[in-house]
Amino acid sequence: MIENTIAIQVQNAFKTYVAGNREIQALATTDLTIRLGEFVCLLGASGCGKSTLLNLIAGLETPTGGTVMANGQPVTGPGTDRVLMFQDAALFPWLTVKENVEFGLKQTKTQKAQRDSIVQNWIDRVRLTGFENGSVYQLSGGMRQRVALARSLAIDPAILLMDEPFGALDALTRDRLHVELESIWKATRKTIVFVTHNVREAVALGDRVLVFSPRPGRIIGEFKITLPRPRMLEDISVVKKTAEVMDVLRGALEAGPGELEGAYI
């Protein structure tokens, strides 16, 4: 049945915030279907509602109207079937690398022997072997994001939600993490929803790129990316597709050079 191929279903969902006597619509009425195992990038300038949509899927916020379904069930709050990664790795500084990675497994009462095996597997896969007992505050930004990725995947969620996870990293570290994330995605076939304001990053990673308008955010462009994988940011095919997407993004922003700040190519 077709329902069994759908990971996320958003129907007529919108989000309005109340600030004093004002109502601010962050996300306009949105319909979206994401298939199992799909890698979808949400793209737009800051404040366009893409993170709001991600939070609705994560269950951290509830829609003002409409419905959000994940894995065939209504989203009523956070769940272990969906894990959200932020730009800040949000690790526990008083715990070691291993203790951070196993944190979620402890909450789910996973037995120690199984927990140790899962933790070591993911530490190895994100290339942190040898740092198991290290303090996270001594790690570089890229290494901390690797720990956060391992922690997110250790509990085996069906859906991985990523909110600009590489935005604060230097270009070389970001490129390496792109390669590692794509490798993990190909091996696990997790459904990934990845928020970014970097157009070329979206094209390099996504099966689909959804372009958002300024607030109230709405999807105003959809690009299916069929370029061969793996993709590098400097590939000429990625650069050409980036230009196509950027044209739509520029049109949505309706000129005003300051509004393009952050929409890097």
NUNU-848394 format. One record per residue (C-alpha): y, x, z; residue number from 1. Coordinates in nm, 4 decimals. Example, Ala and Ser with C-alpha at 12.3 -4.5 7.8 and 13.67 -1.06 7.14 Angstrom:
residues 2
         v         u         w    n
   -0.4500    1.2300    0.7800    1
   -0.1060    1.3670    0.7140    2
end
This chain:
residues 265
         v         u         w    n
    0.0000    0.0000    0.0000    1
    0.3516    0.1188   -0.0769    2
    0.4554    0.0814    0.2914    3
    0.2180    0.3636    0.3771    4
    0.4216    0.6026    0.1623    5
    0.7508    0.5314    0.3418    6
    0.8641    0.7477    0.6330    7
    1.2139    0.6047    0.6885    8
    1.3614    0.2697    0.5875    9
    1.7290    0.1906    0.6502   10
    1.8349   -0.1633    0.5606   11
    2.1914   -0.2966    0.5754   12
    2.2655   -0.0584    0.8617   13
    2.6222    0.0238    0.9628   14
    2.7904    0.1783    1.2657   15
    3.1259    0.0887    1.4179   16
    3.2802    0.2548    1.7225   17
    3.5413    0.0979    1.9493   18
    3.8292    0.3206    2.0599   19
    4.0745    0.1335    2.2804   20
    4.1802   -0.1699    2.0820   21
    4.0697   -0.0164    1.7522   22
    3.7429   -0.0372    1.5648   23
    3.6415    0.2672    1.3611   24
    3.3674    0.2231    1.1065   25
    3.1836    0.5553    1.0862   26
    2.9074    0.4388    0.8543   27
    2.9413    0.1628    0.5964   28
    2.6498   -0.0678    0.5169   29
    2.3705    0.1617    0.4041   30
    2.0302    0.1140    0.2440   31
    1.7986    0.4120    0.2186   32
    1.4288    0.4762    0.1687   33
    1.2742    0.8174    0.2339   34
    0.9144    0.8831    0.1380   35
    0.6540    1.0611    0.3460   36
    0.6776    1.4363    0.3016   37
    1.0125    1.4201    0.1221   38
    1.2897    1.6740    0.1873   39
    1.6211    1.4873    0.1708   40
    1.9625    1.6471    0.2198   41
    2.2632    1.4434    0.3345   42
    2.5778    1.6048    0.1986   43
    2.9444    1.5498    0.2638   44
    3.2567    1.6831    0.4309   45
    3.3007    1.6626    0.8076   46
    3.3377    1.3119    0.9491   47
    3.1702    1.1306    0.6590   48
    2.8980    0.9590    0.8611   49
    2.5995    1.1757    0.7682   50
    2.5369    1.2854    1.1285   51
    2.5838    0.9254    1.2416   52
    2.3035    0.8187    1.0082   53
    2.0860    1.1028    1.1385   54
    2.1475    0.9886    1.4974   55
    2.0484    0.6329    1.4062   56
    1.7183    0.7596    1.2649   57
    1.6667    0.9786    1.5729   58
    1.7272    0.6807    1.7999   59
    2.0153    0.8489    1.9814   60
    2.2446    0.5675    1.8666   61
    2.1841    0.2081    1.7646   62
    2.3284    0.0498    1.4506   63
    2.6043   -0.2060    1.4937   64
    2.4159   -0.4096    1.2385   65
    2.1093   -0.3788    1.0193   66
    1.7747   -0.2136    1.0890   67
    1.6279    0.1358    1.0939   68
    1.2504    0.1874    1.0644   69
    1.0582    0.5123    1.1090   70
    0.6864    0.5535    1.0494   71
    0.6522    0.1778    1.0079   72
    0.8126    0.0910    1.3433   73
    1.1658   -0.0195    1.4379   74
    1.3688    0.2651    1.5878   75
    1.4660    0.1568    1.9395   76
    1.5224    0.5009    2.0922   77
    1.4104    0.8631    2.0701   78
    1.0421    0.9315    2.0126   79
    0.8042    1.2220    1.9702   80
    0.7420    1.1126    1.6107   81
    1.1009    1.2222    1.5332   82
    1.2635    1.5468    1.6480   83
    1.6304    1.6359    1.6012   84
    1.7530    1.9950    1.5614   85
    2.1222    2.0716    1.6079   86
    2.3524    2.3477    1.4836   87
    2.3425    2.4800    1.8408   88
    1.9838    2.5769    1.9192   89
    2.0171    2.3923    2.2552   90
    1.7579    2.6097    2.4290   91
    1.7073    2.6410    2.8040   92
    1.8598    2.9826    2.8853   93
    1.6606    3.0222    3.2069   94
    1.3286    2.9902    3.0187   95
    1.1531    3.2480    2.8039   96
    1.0826    3.2028    2.4325   97
    0.7306    3.0808    2.5076   98
    0.8481    2.8454    2.7814   99
    1.1080    2.6920    2.5507  100
    0.8538    2.6355    2.2741  101
    0.6032    2.4734    2.5089  102
    0.8595    2.2515    2.6831  103
    0.7863    1.9387    2.4782  104
    0.4119    1.9911    2.5052  105
    0.4400    1.9936    2.8832  106
    0.6206    1.6608    2.8719  107
    0.3348    1.5122    2.6704  108
    0.0802    1.6450    2.9232  109
   -0.0970    1.8655    2.6702  110
   -0.3702    2.0708    2.8372  111
   -0.2807    2.4362    2.9023  112
   -0.5438    2.5932    2.6752  113
   -0.4417    2.3737    2.3839  114
   -0.0761    2.4236    2.4691  115
   -0.1090    2.8021    2.4651  116
   -0.2809    2.7924    2.1257  117
   -0.0178    2.5652    1.9709  118
    0.2710    2.7670    2.1131  119
    0.1350    3.0996    1.9902  120
    0.0676    2.9517    1.6461  121
    0.4275    2.8401    1.6054  122
    0.5747    3.1571    1.7523  123
    0.3736    3.3493    1.4926  124
    0.4769    3.1162    1.2104  125
    0.8493    3.1544    1.2815  126
    0.8039    3.5326    1.3015  127
    0.8780    3.5823    1.6697  128
    0.5502    3.7495    1.7623  129
    0.6184    3.9993    2.0404  130
    0.9138    3.8055    2.1788  131
    0.7095    3.5478    2.3697  132
    0.8311    3.6622    2.7113  133
    1.1832    3.7493    2.6052  134
    1.4938    3.5779    2.7406  135
    1.6527    3.3510    2.4811  136
    2.0066    3.4531    2.5768  137
    1.9256    3.8041    2.4501  138
    1.8265    3.6794    2.1038  139
    2.0421    3.6675    1.7930  140
    2.1603    3.3326    1.6565  141
    1.8944    3.3339    1.3869  142
    1.6180    3.4105    1.6349  143
    1.7348    3.1312    1.8637  144
    1.7170    2.8871    1.5741  145
    1.3625    3.0065    1.5058  146
    1.2753    2.9257    1.8677  147
    1.4344    2.5818    1.8288  148
    1.2361    2.5219    1.5091  149
    0.9102    2.6248    1.6762  150
    0.9846    2.3989    1.9738  151
    1.0574    2.1074    1.7409  152
    0.7371    2.1490    1.5415  153
    0.5072    2.2272    1.8347  154
    0.4828    1.8592    1.9299  155
    0.3826    1.7804    1.5698  156
    0.6465    1.5190    1.4799  157
    0.6077    1.3257    1.1560  158
    0.9824    1.3523    1.0888  159
    1.2090    1.6543    1.1404  160
    1.5811    1.5758    1.1536  161
    1.8139    1.8732    1.1128  162
    2.1901    1.8540    1.1728  163
    2.3490    2.1598    1.0077  164
    2.0967    2.3908    1.1791  165
    2.2066    2.7026    0.9892  166
    2.5801    2.6322    0.9696  167
    2.6825    2.8910    1.2280  168
    2.4657    3.1731    1.0938  169
    2.5603    3.4628    0.8690  170
    2.4667    3.4356    0.5024  171
    2.1730    3.6781    0.5114  172
    2.0111    3.5131    0.8154  173
    2.0662    3.1684    0.6640  174
    1.8970    3.2737    0.3399  175
    1.5936    3.4047    0.5280  176
    1.5666    3.0845    0.7290  177
    1.5872    2.8783    0.4085  178
    1.2797    3.0599    0.2806  179
    1.0943    3.0204    0.6101  180
    1.1817    2.6514    0.6447  181
    1.0684    2.5777    0.2893  182
    0.7430    2.7637    0.3515  183
    0.6757    2.5622    0.6686  184
    0.7636    2.2371    0.4919  185
    0.5259    2.3116    0.2050  186
    0.2459    2.3918    0.4512  187
    0.2971    2.0925    0.6820  188
    0.4498    1.8321    0.4471  189
    0.6705    1.7013    0.7239  190
    0.9384    1.4543    0.6233  191
    1.2701    1.6409    0.6595  192
    1.6200    1.4933    0.6657  193
    1.8707    1.7781    0.6552  194
    2.2455    1.7314    0.7117  195
    2.4800    1.9872    0.5589  196
    2.8274    2.0254    0.4120  197
    2.7125    2.3236    0.2034  198
    2.6465    2.1991   -0.1500  199
    2.4402    2.4936   -0.2671  200
    2.2255    2.4819    0.0472  201
    2.1488    2.1155   -0.0221  202
    2.0504    2.1863   -0.3827  203
    1.8358    2.4852   -0.2844  204
    1.6384    2.2922   -0.0224  205
    1.6224    1.9269   -0.1149  206
    1.3983    1.7033   -0.3234  207
    1.6967    1.4691   -0.3202  208
    2.0625    1.5206   -0.2345  209
    2.2612    1.2186   -0.1157  210
    2.6394    1.2554   -0.1355  211
    2.8525    1.0705    0.1201  212
    3.2080    0.9470    0.0820  213
    3.4757    1.0023    0.3470  214
    3.4845    0.7570    0.6372  215
    3.3571    0.4949    0.6388  216
    3.0630    0.6961    0.5123  217
    2.8578    0.5509    0.2320  218
    2.6189    0.7007   -0.0203  219
    2.8096    0.7406   -0.3463  220
    2.5807    0.9813   -0.5313  221
    2.2101    1.0603   -0.5495  222
    2.0628    1.3669   -0.7195  223
    1.6917    1.4265   -0.7687  224
    1.6370    1.8014   -0.7613  225
    1.3392    1.8963   -0.9764  226
    1.4101    2.2693   -1.0028  227
    1.1057    2.4941   -0.9456  228
    1.0462    2.6189   -0.5938  229
    1.1098    2.8493   -0.4218  230
    1.4836    2.8375   -0.4968  231
    1.7408    3.0972   -0.4070  232
    2.1109    3.0266   -0.3635  233
    2.1984    3.2723   -0.6401  234
    1.9596    3.1210   -0.8999  235
    2.1579    3.0156   -1.2072  236
    1.9812    2.6773   -1.2126  237
    2.0882    2.6164   -0.8511  238
    2.4451    2.7177   -0.9343  239
    2.4592    2.4760   -1.2310  240
    2.3197    2.1846   -1.0328  241
    2.5602    2.2667   -0.7496  242
    2.8503    2.2248   -0.9931  243
    2.7250    1.8761   -1.0888  244
    2.7005    1.7690   -0.7270  245
    3.0368    1.9234   -0.6422  246
    3.2051    1.7141   -0.9124  247
    3.0879    1.3969   -0.7393  248
    3.1930    1.5267   -0.3986  249
    3.5392    1.6218   -0.5235  250
    3.5811    1.2793   -0.6801  251
    3.4908    1.1129   -0.3501  252
    3.7465    1.3188   -0.1615  253
    4.0182    1.2143   -0.4105  254
    4.1996    1.5489   -0.4282  255
    4.3909    1.6729   -0.1227  256
    4.2828    2.0382   -0.1063  257
    4.2654    2.0358    0.2723  258
    3.9924    1.7730    0.2664  259
    3.7592    2.0068    0.0828  260
    3.7598    2.2495    0.3741  261
    3.4015    2.3067    0.4800  262
    3.2449    2.1833    0.1544  263
    3.1320    2.5282    0.0507  264
    2.9423    2.6191   -0.2636  265
end
